[in-house]
Amino acid sequence: MDVAQARRLGGIGGIDQVHRAGDIRLDPDRFDIRRAKARDHISFGHGAHFCLGAPLARLEARVVLEEFTSRFPTLRLSAGQTLRFSQNISFRGPLSLLAEWDSKQ
């Protein structure tokens, strides 16, 4: 399913799949904010169904990530974990995500 198909369907039956389409996303399981075509996602909807709170959500995410990374500069994902995802057609996220960091000495 490509982005245009998902937008026409309104996300019914696989909104999570549009973000995993090989023609749009190479290595979809890797988080990369500098990814080419990063703005092509439809997480906040599209057209008349676009989320009015999207700018606020983006600002909140930016503030949280900036504060979190400044307080935990050595934060990293724990090695060797197996990610399990919830069975949900609206959201694709891990059930748990283990992280670790070095404490100040």
ABEGO torsion letter per residue (X at the ends): XBAAAAAAAGGBGGAAAAAABAAABBGAABBBAABBGAAABAAAEBEAABBAAAAAAAAAAAAAAAAAAAABAABBBBBGBBBBBBBBAABBBBABBBBBBBBBX
